[in-house]
Amino acid sequence: MNKLIDVLIINVLKEWVLVEYDDDNGHVQRKLIPWSVFPHSKKGSGRIQARLLSMGIEYSNVDLPSRLGDELPTIRVCDLQDALRREGLWSQEDYRSNPQKVSGVLQRLRGADTASIIKAASLGPKEIQNE
């Protein structure tokens, strides 16, 4: 029997359903799930089978752990990314247009400066490999 995962349906698009959930480590995640396997028409709470969730596409185009490593001087990068996502920062544009949110999270978690986080969020996978 396949495990059911509680999700929050954030948006319903033409061919996709955007869901938010906490992973096994308690970190907030978002995925785009094909509407054909998860046909929902309304935002709100829902449940999805773990195997269907695994078919989804990662929503965020920011991966701070790959850029900054596992830890900053006083915080784990996964905890930083989780806190930023809980503030609604998912895309590169979110980071660029909300530096005050980044600052607020950093002040709460202590450790890195805003400019280094925004720079790390702005680098794509190819830029990361070439640095």
PEVEN-V187908 format. One line per field, one symbol per residue. ss: DSSP state (a for helix, b for strand, c for the rest). Layout:
# PEVEN-V187908
ss->???
This chain:
# PEVEN-V187908
ss->cccbbbbbbbbbcccbbbbbbbcccccbbbbbbbcccccccccbbbbbbaaaacccbbcccccaaaaaccbccccbaaaaaaaaaacccccaaaaaacaaaaaaaaaaaccccaaaaaaaaaccaaaaaac
